[in-house]
Amino acid sequence: MKRNNIKKYGLLLVFLFMFLTISSCEEDFLDTDPQSFFTPENSLNSANGMRAILSSAMANLRAEYYGDGAPLITENIFSEVAVEGTTDKSGPAQDLNLLILPDANLNSNNTNRIGWFWREWYEGIKLANTVITRIDDAAYESEEERNDILGTAYFHRAYRYYRLTQQFGDVPLLLREYTQPRLDFASAERETILEKMKADLEFAAQWVPEDVPRGEVSRGAVNHLLTKVNLALADFDGAIAAASHVIDGGKYALMTTRFGAEAGDPSKNVIWDLHRPENKSTPENTEAIMNVISRLGFEGAGSTTSLMRQAVPLWWRFINTPDGANGMSDRPNIEIPHVLSFGRGIGRNRGVIYSTKMIWTDPNDLRHAPGNWMNMEDLTYNAESLRDADNPFYNQNLQLFNDEGTILCSDTIRNWYGWPHYKLFIPDPESVQPAGGHSDWYVFRLAETYLLRAEAYFWKGDPGSAAADINAVRNRAGAADMAPAEVNIGTILDERARELYYEENRNTELTRMAFIFAKTGKAAYNGKSYSPENFHLDNFWYDRIMEKTDFYNRGVFTIHGDEYTMSPYHSLYPIPASAINANTQGRINQNLGYPGAENNVPPLTEIVDN
């Protein structure tokens, strides 16, 4: 029975499963009243039935990257690459000291999506555990097929727990399907969880096939995730071995030559090709390890990317010409229709000077080359009222200041910053004013595998091997080599920001590195050492953000009057209060720094499967 042979029966089961599991006792999972969502004897007695549940798990994972206020934005703004740029109202995650609380609104497009991660990661765990618990209820053609399905379920569970342990720290560890109400969950220590996920992924790496349809879990994806789990456990040899299976296994290679529909366009380059929607999942693309699928007309495609709305500046309003006239228009049917090329941005995912200016020091880097990267000064004044008035600034490049030094933009937070056009430009044929249409999206890409292995080499004290892996990524982009003496976590993070902006889960990875510094006691490039005992008061995550952004705790206010603030304890998200309060017969701990942490008890340090 082939992996991609999920016929109408399997698809119907996916929709039935999703329909019957959409609601839960509490808005924020953990669900204390699990439902009997299907009759096992007539639904999960075949490999197709099991794969249908795993397809639902992939759809759950996919949702992080799509829609208005996508959860990935929260990952970006809790890091040093971006801030929340919605400046015309209170509520968005800007004054974190005031707003990020366990009983606040933690799952809204207009505030943040912390609660989405808690709820949806546990929903994905629930799906995976259903397959794991019932794995021997189905008939299979071979042991290989059974173990492939089990390994894929292990991957999905490990992916969620990897994310949860970096986002929330100690969390409840659920290892099987629950069919009766539970009110006695307990937090498990994060490294205990990760050790279990490591063992599961090592099993999966033996059985999950390498060659699978795009949009499914491959052996490469398993080893990529295993690399991250090993890093989180400070098992640097294990991380190198897992990454090397991907890099040196012969299945994957960085894309270094032109490919795809626009390969013949001399004005473009391989960086552009790599991020075209139609190229991400093509067999020609040897760099994609795991993608999520969303295409116009594709059954179950879900939301659009909304990328140009979320991450492009609000360029079309509040910008004047040097002589004081309104300079911009978002209309599509005009002589210079910028909205068709760049979308109608609102600046929600606002890149900071670190990610838009500071890291771009190599003039030959194709990722920052004209045409791939856009600065506000690359746009031109396009309001037709200027043309009609014979204004000399019509179709001239934008200026931030006039000759007298007067600023020409009323809100530089939301309206004025650069962005990676090659990554954010997603055609949107369904919208008159494009917001960012359907596109497959990279979850794991080989460029990140190289940077993960480089990081593991760094932690082991092998800067030469680390530099070689970093330079494989840099050279593909036309950038000069990095010398071994330059390699540290800061320069690795810089390269990740250049290569993986709006792809990687930046907060997750930055927090993981902060935990490693605390665990190992190794001094960071800033000269500081850290300890797990006072992680919520002093950690690398916070110091890195304070070093690289010019927003938090510097007296920066939005035009609505809200101040950007942050504290070290924000390195971990708050556990939603509703999940803690519903768990009346047990104790889910709150992260230190947030109200409720005074009631914590020691977390579990041994696997409890009951």
PyMOL commands that set and color helices and strands:
alter all, ss='L'
color gray80, all
select helices_A, chain A and resi 8-21+40-43+47-65+71-77+96-99+114-133+135-137+143-167+190-207+219-232+236-247+270-274+277-279+307-311+338-342+353-358+366-368+376-378+384-388+412-415+421-424+446-460+463-476+484-486+489-500+506-520+532-534+540-548+568-571+577-582+597-599
alter helices_A, ss='H'
color red, helices_A
select strands_A, chain A and resi 82-84+171-172+187-188+288-292+349-351+373-374+419-420+441-445
alter strands_A, ss='S'
color yellow, strands_A
deselect
rebuild
show_as cartoon
